């Protein structure tokens, strides 16, 4: 090979090693099920962690008032009050219960996963992951688009940046991906600074806005008269507000994130992983405080923006479109303060995208590896960052980097997750025989299901994007599982005392096993099976045989611990009984364990099964059974490349 060819090969190898290098610091914060045991850490005070989840939650103030004004018009403050009621008396109780039921950050998806088994449970979780991906991805693209709006509409930069919204948004998404490719370490301290400064600036804008309203009380009178003229009476206003409030559902974001960050919260000294009482209490304080703060801002900002900003300014191309509070900051407090407010908003919106990217990088590894539904490269962060960044480019292009256009898709992702959480806690309360809570949570679930349905009917973009994510996740997941079908996926083999004794008897001779599918387990079954195996394989009568039987519990699971139980049936037949997700994998793992413990190469004997190979493979893929003999041999071949050390498989 020439020196230039060797250099090119070395560069390719180096790039591949860099691309597939381990997990990022973020992944260590939220380890997947395959990660090493985390190092004990003290955790952070709940209010500091609240700033972490507040990156997503509080940053919606950058665009929520403008979207509310477009969606509800003059009714924006009334519809926002409905939203706040739903937040405080709906979403907040639901997620306080989620924090109690799922204190390790898994969230409502894990609660529902425990209620369903087999493939329907896996498909349901994949669907929820699709909507979660919608939520997180639209958070990235929507936040980048709104940060761009604050840049472009800044009076000092407008002339230079006007018409470049798409390019700037794509650059912000690319910058986010570049930071994660280099290695992004989540810093709660930085989140505290960003959120603290941003909320303080918003307090100034809100107080100043209320002062302007008090100085010119006619604006409230004008708004009230226009509202009465348009809707007639208070009951009509409330009715219309109930209809339009689903469009304001962006103001409900942040609850799922609030539960996801629970592992960061400092607990009590006596907390255990099984009962982290202090962590749960801190998480509840976090959720309650964040909801109260956000509710106060939602009501006040929707009021001052509705009465102080002309309607035309909210429209597409208007100076308040996607940046209503920034508009007031510039108009009422001057260009210098307005620019500082823009800078703070851009920073928190960009950091909210970073939080969402971290959520995606750590949400999928919680589930897909356990299902065998993650490609091997998905275990490394950098390839996932590249894929997610490219998806961000596509979503930005499809929505033309428009904040208003993406709000429906974002709201759909948020509402589906909250609805699933409400259903999960309703079921949990019912199982706990808490009748009052069951009824209350059921009513809340009905409200969120209505809100989700209304949002989907009004703006179907969200469910379309969600369906695309679900389809992509399901396709990649099943292709990955298909590719890994012959992988040895038993994580550990545990033998009981009788099984240990059976295995120890064969330290000086090979152990010979008969694979038996248990039926009645009567004397005749074992006599006939042993006779057939001896005849078909010409096994001498002086060689003793041990039966091995596998019961498949949930074949949709990928990895499992194999428990082996030894028993003597009918006073003469030794039987090793196994429970696993796959017959072939269990047998292969047992054979390798026997080899390693005895130093002898074991033998296993099968009979051929009638039927076509394709049908049998599908039975193995979906139900863990099928044509067991060749699959067992293939699993052994994958697990042990040395033929001389590979257990022997006989079929007759």
N, C-alpha and C positions, 0 to 999 in steps of 0.2 A: 504494500500500500504506500502511495506517495505521502510525503510529509503534509501536503495540503489536505489530502483525504483523511489522514489521521487527525489533523487539527479539527476538521469539520466534524468528524465522528466524536471527538472529545467534547466539542461544543454542544453537540446534540445530547450526549450523555449528561453533561453538566446541566443543560437546560432542563432535561427530564428530571434529574435529581432535585433541582431547585423547585420545579413545578409540583412534584409529589412530596415535598418535604413536610413531614409531620402535620401537626395541628398548630394553629395560631394561638396567641395568648387568649383570644376570645373563646376559642373552643375549649381551652382549659377551664375557663370560667363556667361553661355549661357542658360538662363532659357527656359524651354519648355512652351507650351501654357497653361499648367495647373499650372505653378509655380505662387507663389505670386508676386505681383508687386515688381520689383527690387528697391533696395534702390538707390537713386540718388548718382552717383559717378562722380568725376571730370574727370576721364579719364587720358590717358597718351599721351605724345607727339608722333607724328606719327612715328618718327625715332626709338623710343623705341619699339613701337608696331611692327615696321618692323622687329626687331630682333626676335619677337615672331613667325611671319610667316617665318622668315629666318631659323628657326630651321629645317623646312621641306625643304625649297627651297635651301639654301646655303649648307646644309649637303650633297646634291647630288654630290657635288664636291668630296666627298670621293670615289665615284665609277663611276661617269659619264665619266671622261677621259678614264678609262680602258675599259668601255663598248663601248665607241665611237671607240676606237682603234680596238677592236674585230669586231665591226659591219662594219666599213668603211675602216679599214686598213690604207693605206697611204693617203686615201682621207679624213681621219678624220678631219683635219683642214678645208677643203673646205666644207664638209657636216655640220660642226659646224657653219660655217658662214651662211649657208642656215638656220640652226636652229635659229641663232640669228636674222636674218631678219624676220623670221616667228614670233619670240618672240616680237620684237620691233614694227613691223608693222602689226601684226596679233593679238596675244594674249593680248598684252598690251592695244590697243584701245578697244578691246572687254570688258575687265574687268574694264577699266575706265568707260565704259558705264554701266556695271553691278553695279558698286559702286554707280552710280547716280540713277539707277532704283530701287535698293534694298539696301538702306543704313543701314538696321538694322541687317545685317549679314546673311540673308536668302540665298543669292546667286542666281545663275541662275536657280536652281531648283524651287524656289518660283516664279520666273518670268514666267516660263513655266506652273507652276501650275495654275496661274491666267488666262492663255489662254485657258485652257481645263477644262471642267466640267464633271459631271457624272462619271461613273465608268472608262471610258477610261482615264480620267485625273488622277484618283487615280492609275490605273495600270501603267501609264506612269511614274508617280512620283516614284512608287515602283521600277520600272526598273532602273531609275536614281539612286535611293538610293542603289540598288544592285551594280552598278558600283562605286558609291562613297565608299561603303563598301570595294570593291576591292582595290580602291586607298589607303584608310586608313589602311586596314589590311596588304597589301603588303608593305606599308611604314614601319609598325612595324616589319614585318619579314625580309624584305630586309635590313633595317637599322641594325637590330640585327645581321644578317648574315655578313654584311660588317664590323660592329664593331668587330665581331669574327675574320674576316680575318686580321684586323689590329693587333689584339692581337696575333694570331697564327704566323703571318709572321714577328713579331718583332724579330730581331736577338737575343735579350736577352731571349726571351720566347719560341722561335720556338721549341727547342728540348723538352721542357717540355709539350707543348700544341699540338704539331703536331698530327693529326689524331683524335682530339677531337672537331672538328668544330661543329658537330651536338649537342653534349652535351652542349657546351658553349653557342650556340645560343638559345637552349631551356632554359637554365638557365637565360639568359638575358631577354627572353620573360617572364619567370616566375617572375623574379625580378620586371619587369615593372608592371605585374599584382598585385604583392604583395604590391607595393607602392600605387597603387590605392585602394586596399582593405583597407589599413590602413587609407587612406584619403590624397589625393594629392592636394595641393594648387598651382595653376598656379602662377609662379613668373616671371613677366616681367623683373625684375632686374637681375635674374639669366640668363635669355635668352640673355639680353644685354651683360653680361660678356662672356658667352659661344660664342656667335656669334662674338663679338669684338675680342676675343683672336684667334678664329679660322680663321677669315678673315685676321688678322694681320700675322699669321703664313703662310697663303697661299700667301700673298703678298711677304713674304721673299722667299718662295719656287719658286714663279714665277720669281721674279727679279733675283734670283740666277740662275734659269734655263736659262733665256735670256742671262745672263752674260756668261754662259757656251757655249751657241750658238754663241755669238759674239767672244769668244775666239777660237772657232773651227768652222769657217764658212763652212768648207767642209761638215759638217753634213747637212746643208741646201741644198748644191749643190747635195749631194748624194740623199737626199730625193726628190729633184726636178727631177733629172735624172731618178730615179726609178719610179716616178709618171708619167713622160712623156713616159717612156718605157711601162708602164702597161696600160695607157689609151690613149696615142696618142697626143691629143690636148686639149686645154682649154675647148672647147665646149663639148667634150666627158666627160671630168672631171665633168663639171657642170651637165650634163645629168645624170651621174651615182650618183652624190651627191644628186640630187633631188629624185632619186629612193631610196637611202639608208638612207636619213635623218630621215624618220619615226622611224628608229631603235634608234635614238638619242633622242626620245621624252621625256625621263626622265628629260631632261634639261628644260622642260616646267612646271614642277611641281611647286606648290606654289601659283599660281594665285587664285585658289578657296579658299585656306587657307587665302590668303591676304584679300579677301572679308569677310570671316567668322569672322575675328578678328576686323572688323570695329567698333562694339560697344565699344571696348576698347579705341578708338581714341578720344582724347580731341577735342571738337568742339569750336565754337565761343560762347561768352556769350549769344548772341541773338538766338542761335540755338533752334529749337523746334523738337519734335519727328516727326512731319509731314514734316518739312523742316530743316534737320540737315546740313546746307550748309557747315559749318566749318568741320564737320566730313567727308563729301564727299570730300572736298578739301584735307584734310589730307590723306584720303585713296588713292586718286589719286597720291599724292606725294609718298606715301609708295610704291604703285605698280610700278611707274615709276623708282624710285631710286633703288628698288630691281632688276628690270629687267635690268637696265643699269649696275649695279654692277655685276650681274650674267653673263650678256653677255660678259663683259670684261674678267671675269675669264674663261668663257667657251672657248673663242677664244685663249687666251694665254696658258691655261693649255692643250688644245688639241694639240697646236703646239709644245710646249716643250716636252710633253710626247711622241708624235709621232716621233720626230727627235732625242730624247736623249735615249729612252728606246728600247732595242732590241725587235723585234716582238715576239720572243719565250717567253719573260717574261710576256706577256699579256695573254698567253694561260692558260687554267685550270691547276692549280698546280704551275704556274709561280709566281715569287716573286712580280710582279706588277699586278697580277690578282685581280681586285677589289680594288686596293690600289696604283694606279699609282703615285700619288703625294707623298704618303708616301715613296714609293720606291726611288723617287728622293731626298726626304728629308734626308733619311738615307745615300744614296750614295754620295750626294754632300755636305751635311752639317754636317755629323757625326752622331754617334749613340745617343749622348745625345740629340741633337736637334730633331733627328728622333723619339726618344721615347716620347719627349714632344709633337711632332706633332701627334703621334699615340694616346696619351692620350687625346689630345684636340679633335681629330676626333671621338674617341670612345664616349666621353662625349656628343658631339653634335648629333651623330647618335642615341645614346640611348635617348637623350632628344627629338629628332625628333619623335621617337616612342611614347614617352609620349604625345607629341602634337597630334599625330594621334589618340591615344587612347582617349584623351579628345574630339577630333572631333567626333569620333564614339559615345561616350556617350552622346553627345549633339546634334548630327545631327538627329538621329532617333526620339528623343522626340519632335523635331520641327514638325513632320508630323504624325507619327503613332498614338499618342493619339487622335489627332483631327479626325482621321479616325476610331477610335474605334478599331485599329489594333495593340494594344500593350497589352500583358498580364499584369496583375496587378503588378507582381513582376518586370516587366521591368521599373517601375517608380523608383525603388531603384537602386543605382549605383552598389553595390557589386555583385548582381547576374549577371548583365550585364558584369561586369569585368571578372567574372569567365567564362562566356560563350565566350567572346571575346578572353580570354587567351587560352582556349581550342582550339578555331578555329586557333589561332596563332600557337599552337603546331602542329595542323594538316597540315597547309600550310607549315610550316618549314619542316616537315617530307616529305610531297609530293615533295617539291623542293630540298630535301637533303641539306638544309641550304646553297644553292648555289646562289650567287649574280647574276651571268649571267643568270641563269635559270629563276629567278623571274623578270628580267627586262621587259620581254614582257608583263606579266600580269600587272605590275605597269604602263607601258606606256599605255596600253589599258584603264585602269581606268582613268588616267590623260586625255587622248585624248577624251574619251567619254564625260567627264565633260566639257572640253573646247569646243568641238563641239556643245554640247547642249547650252552652253553660247553664242556661235556665232550665233546660230539659234535664241535664245531668243532676242538678241539685234537687229538682223535683223528685226524680227517681230515688236519689239518696235519702231524702226526707221520708219518702214512702217506705223505703226499706227499714228506716229507723223507727217506723210507726209514729211519726210526728205529724198528726193529722192537720193541725193548724198550719204548720210550715208547708206541708204538701199542697194544701189549697192555695196558700199565698204564692208559692213558687209557680204553681200551675197557672195562676192568673198572670203572673209576670211573663211566663213563657208564652202565653197566648198573645200578650201585648207585643212581645218582640217578634213573634211569628207573623203577626199582622204587619208590623213595621217592616220586616224583611220582605214580605210579599208585596206590600205597597211600593217599596223602593224598587224591587225587581220589575214590577209592572210598569212603573213610571220611567225607570232608567235601566233597561235590560243589559247595558254594556257590562255591568258588574258580573252578572251571572254568566255572560259569554266569556269574559276573561277568566272567571273562575273555572268554567267548563274546560277551557283550553289548558289551564294549569292542572286540573284533575286528570284530563286525558294524557297530558305529557307525563305526569307523575306515575299514573297507572301503567302506561306503555313502558317507560324506562324501568319501572319496578318489576314488571313481569318478565321483560327481557333479561334483566339482571338475575332474577330468580332462576330463569331457564338456563342461563349461562353457568350458574353456580349449583345446578341440580345435583351434580355428582361430587360436591364438596363434602368432606367429613365435617359435620356440624354439631357433633356432640362435644359439649364444653368440658364435661367431667363424667367419669364412670365410678359409681359407688356400689360396692358389693356388700350385701349383708353377711352375717356370720356363716350361714349355710353355704352361700355362694362362694365365699372365701375358702371354705373347707373343700368344696368340690374342686376349685382351681388348684389348691395346694396339692391335691392328690396326683396332679399331672406334671410335677416338676421334673420327672425323669422319663416321661413318655408323652407323645403328642396327644392332646385332647381332641376327641372326635365328637362333633355336634351334629344332631339331626334338626334341621329347621322344620318346625311343625306349626301349622296354623291351627290354634286351639278351637275345638268345637265343643263336644260334650265333655271331653277330658275323662272319659271312662276308661276302664281297663282295655276294652276291645280296641279303642282308638289307638292307644300306644302300642299294643301288640301288633296290629296290622301295619302301622307306620314303620315300626322297626323291621318287620319281616320284608316289607317292600324295599326299604333302603338297603338291607343286606343283600337282597336278590339283585337289585338293579346295579349296585356298585361292587358286587362280589366281595363283600367284607367278611373276613373270617369270623367264625362264631366266638373265638376267644378274645376278640377286641371289644371292649365295652364302649357303649355310646351314651351320650348325654343329650337329652332333648333341650331345645331352646325355643321359646315362644315369645313373640312380640305382640303387644297390644297397642294399637295406634289410638291416641287420645285426641289431639288437635293437630292434624297434618298441616294446617295453615301456618303454624309456628315454624320457625326455621331452626333456631338453636335450642338445645335443651340439655339438661343434666340427666344422664342415664342411670337409673336405679335398677340394680340386678338383685332379684330375690331367688334364693335357692330353696327347693322343696323336694321331698320324696313322695311320689304318688303311688298308691296301690302297693306299698311296701317293697317296691322293686325298681321303679323308674325315677332316675334323678332328672329334675327339670329346672332350667334356669328361666325365670319369667322376667320379662322386660316391658317397660312402658316408655314409648318414645313418640316422636312426631313422624318417624319414617322407619319402616321395617328394615330396609337395606342399610341405612345409616347406623341404626342400633346394632345390627349384626356385625357390621364392619368394625365399629368401635369396640364391641365386646371381643372380637377376635384379636384385635391389636392389643387390647388390655391383657388378654390371656397370654399372648406371646411375650409381652414385656414382663409379666409377673412370673412366668414359668421358665422362660428361656427356650421353650419348645414352640415349633410352628404348628398351630392348630389346624384342623381340617373341619370343613362343614359340608354337609350333604343336602342337596335339594332334589326335588322332582320338577320337571318342566311343567309349566302352566299352559293350558290350551288358550289360543287366542292370538290376535295379531299384535305385532310389536308396537304399532302406533297407539292402539288403544291401551295397551299395558303401560306405555310411557306416560300417557295422560293420567291414568289411574295413579301412577307413582307421583307425578307432579302435583296433582290436586289432592290425593287422598293418602299418599305415603305408602301405597301397596303396589299392585301390579306384578310384573315379572321380576321377582325379587332376586333370583340367582345372578343374572348378568349385571344387574345394577349394583349388587353387593360387590361383585368382582371389580366393577368400574370404580366404585368408591375406594376400594382397597388399592387399586392401581394409582389413583390420584394421590392417595395419602402416603403410600409406600412405594417409591420408585425402584427400590432394590428388589428384584424378583426373588432373590434367594431368601429374603426376610419376609416376604409377603405370605400371609395365611393362604392355605389352599382351599379353593372352591370347586366342589364336584357337583355335576348335574347329570341326572340319569332319568 
